[in-house]
């Protein structure tokens, strides 16, 4: 029987969301021996380039580069992610399947409306997954309640002041390789599209550099939180 338990479960509204905003964190944590998984909510079918089939193949290649243990796609409608009961139950099944300590989710405030919707959906489901009276079934087995210890929202297009920054200096090159595995999104023959994707890669590097500067490292990824971060040892936060 497969043991699906992971330390970090990252959700993305679209394939490549996780890689662009939290790929370095996943790569860095897997290098330290932690188990990770990615769940994409949609297939990105409304994207201007590529197709669901192409993006799925690219996602699997990126998964391999980041050494992520598991990846799957819920197939929610791109552009129309809703924080409703049906979608909450789908996300709850994933949280109860993988039983993570930490959940990563999209930015709460961002340019793409799906990002905000996905962030609220995952945050709601992370809480509801701990309620015993919500019953879910996976592979004909009733799932046990599970509530992650923390939900962190990664920072995407809009530059937002982070509550947490994660040093990804040693994993930055691997992150950029995983992003560029999405050739349909970042490598184009069309000049305008190529310039746009090149600008986005530069933006990602600049943002990671800015966050890194704040903690005296080369590159870092930023996250926001909705709850206090608790500790019984202040030195653990350094």
Buried (B, 14 or more C-beta within 10 A) or exposed (E): EEEBBBBBBBBBBBBBBBBBBBBBBBBBBBEEEBBBBBBBBBBBBEBEBBEBEBBBBBBBBBBEBBBBBBBEBBEBBBBEBEBEEEBBBBBBBBBBBBBBBBBBBBBBBBEBEBBBBBBBBBBBBBBBBBEEEBEBEEEEEEBEBBBBEBBBBBBBBEEBEBBBBBBBBBBBEBBBBBBBBBBBBBEBEEEEBEEBBEEBBEEBBEBBBBBBEEEEBEBBBBBBEEEEEEEEEEEEEE
